[in-house]
Amino acid sequence: MNATTTTTEPVRVRNILTTDAERLAYMDENYPNRPTCCFCKKKVECPYGNNPAPLAKRGKCCGMCNQVVIFVRMGIIPIAVARTNKKNLKALYDLVVQPVAPPVPVSSCVPPLPTLDEDMTEEEYEANHSIARAFEKRYEERNEEGECPDLRICFDNAEMEQVVSADKAIVLRQQLDCYCYGERCGFLPEPEITTIPVPYNGRPITKRDCCEALVSSNWKCCNHLFLEMFHKGKTDNERIICCGN
């Protein structure tokens, strides 16, 4: 009787950073040049920071200040109040979530969420982001069963034509070092596709071409669903997919 041997695939183990000090040390070692928060002026806790709109038109914000940004987007904190407390958003956050504070009906006092360009109406803003909305709709149709978060693309129509690579093909890469795949966020399964090629067809590759490549592939975003930029990677032909929440 012949003996049979059984081979098993190696198990990939992800290190979970469980304390704030561990995460900060990891970021200091691996991402020393990460952005400074445009509100509190501290180094952000993640490689690329978070989208500060509509409280700021440019820059990135840290996780703490991003909590207030999200509350503004949800209509929980009036944007006028948040803008007058930009330099101390943590105090504003602590005030809002105090359990002893009575609930404040905000539906009557919160103005419509302003756009990134404050002189635009909502209709003008949507028209200025029509290319992004078309990509988002295709992405949602591809994932209509709700298997992954909806994608939100932050590029307006003019930004879609910005050049990402002038004269060579590139590869878009999704990094798996965000907390969406960690213990605190429910262990999202790692995506099957983390690299997406973008061919060079004799003309500069733009952000529109990169979005087309993402939507046409089976790429799936994590809980950081706001696509904000394509950051240059370690090689000339690599671009990192940068998403915030």
N, C-alpha and C positions, 0 to 999 in steps of 0.2 A: 504494500500500500504506500503510494507516494505521499510524502508530507507536502502540504501546501503552505505557502507563506502569505501572510496578509499584510498589505501595505496600507498605511493611512496617510491622508494628507496632513501636513503640518497645520496646527491650529494657530491662527493669527490672534495674538493677544494685544489689546490696546491698553496702554497705561492710562489710568483714570487719575486726574489731578483733583484731589478731594478738598483742598483748602485754598483759600485766597492767596496765601503766601506761596504755595506750590505753583499756582497758576501764574502769579506775578514773576516768580523766578524763571519759570519756563519761557514766558514772553520776553523777559529781559535778555535771556540767553539766545533765543532764536529769532526774535523780532526787535532788536534794539532801536531800529529806526521807525517804529510804528508811530502813527499820528498822535498829536496832542489834542485833547478834547477842546473844541471851540468854545465851550461854556466854562468849565471849571479849570481848564488849562493843565489837567493832569494827563499822564500817558494813558491811552485807552488800554483795556484789558484783553482785547483780541487783536489779531494781526492788522486789520484794516479799519477798525472803527465802525460806527453806525451812521446811518443817514440822519442828519439833524433837521431836515425839512419837516414842517414849515417854520420852525423857529429860527433857522439860519439858512442862508442861501448857499453857503460854501463851507468846506471843512468836514470834519468827522466829530462824533461825540462818543463819550464813554458809555458803559452800560448803565451806570446810575442816572446820568442825565438823559439817556435814551428812554428810561422809564417815563419821565415827564413828557418827552416827545410823543411817545405812544399814547399817553393819556390825552394829550391835545388832539391827536388824530382821532381818538375814539370819542371826543367831545366831553370827557370827564373834567378836564381843566380848560377853562376859557383861554383862548390863545392870548388875549390881551393881558391876562394875569401872568401867564408864563413869560411873556416878553418883558414885563417889568421886573421879573426876578431871574433873569438869565444868568446872573453871576452866582446865584445860590439856588440852583434847581433842587438840590437835595433837601433843603429846608422846606421848599414848596411841596415836594413829594411826601415828606414826613407829615406835613400838615394835612394833606389831602387824605392820607390813609389812616389817620388817627381813629381808632375804633369808637372813641367817645364823641367824635364830631357828628352832629346830625346830618343826614343826607341832604344835599342841596340840589333842588331841581335845576338842572342846567339847560334844559331844552329851550327855555325861553330867553336865556341870557347869553348863550354861546352863539357867536356869529357863525355863518357857514365857513367851513375850513378853507382858509385862503390858499391860493396856489403858491408855488415857489416864486413866481413873478407876480408881485402884489398888484400890479396895474392890469392884470389879465382877469377877465371874467372866467367862470368855470367852463363855459362853452369854448372860449378861446383857448384855454389851457388844454382841454381835451383834443381840440383840433390840432394844437401844436404838438401833441403826443400821439397822433393817429397811427404812425408807423409802429410805435411800441404797443399800442392797444391791439393792433392787428396780430402782432406776434403773440401777445398774451392770450388772445382768443384761440389761436391755433394750438398753443400749449395746453390750454384748458380742455379743448376738444380731444386732444390726444390722451389726456389723463382724466377723462370725464367720470370715471368711477371713483374719484377722490383718493387715488392711491398715493398722492404726494401733494404738498402745499401748492396753492396757486402762485404763479410767477408774476412779479411786478417789476417792469423795466423802467428805470429812472431816466432814460435818454429822451430828450425831445427830438423833433424831426431834424434840426440842424446838427445835433450831437451824433445822430445816426450816421452822418456822412464824415465824421472825423476818422482820420486814417489810423489804423492800428499797426499795419505793416505795409511799407511802401513797395517792396520789391521781392518778397519771398513768402512762401506758404508758411503757415503757423499752426501750432497745436494749442488748443484751449485745454487747460487742466483744472480740475476741481480738487482742491485740497481737502483732506478729511480730518483736519486738526481743530475744527470748531466743536463747541460743546453739544451740538445737535446729536452727535454720535456717542456721547458720554452717558454716564449713569443718571445724571440729574434730569436729562431730557428724554428718558425712556428708551435708550438704545435704539435709535433709528437704524435700520439695516443699511449697511454701506452700499452705495449705488453700484450697479453693474458696470456703468460707463463713467469713467472719470477723465478720459482724454477724448477730445473731439477735434479732428483735423479740419482746417479751413484752407482749401486749395488756392493757389495763386493763378489767376486767369489772365494775366497780362495787364492788370490794373491794380492800383492800391487796394488792400483789404481794409474795409471800414467796419465800424461797429455794427452797421446793418448786416454785413456779411457774417459777422460773428454770431449775431442773434439768429440769423437764418440757419447757421450750422447747429446751434443749440436746439432750436425748435424742430429741425428736421431729423435730428438724432433722437435717441431714446434717453437723453440726459434728463435728470430729475434734480430739482433744487431741494435743499434741506429746509429747515424752519426759518432760515435767513432768506426770505423770499424776495427781497428787493435787489435786483441786479444793478450794481452801481458803477462798475468799471471792469476793464481788463488790464490787470497789472502785469508788467514785464516780469518774466520768470528768470530762472537761472541761466537759460540759454537765449540766444537771439531770436529763436523761432518759437519760444514758449510764452504763453500769456496765461496768467492765473485768473480764473473766474472769481470776481470779488462780489459777494452778496452781503447785505446787512439786514437788520430787522427793524 
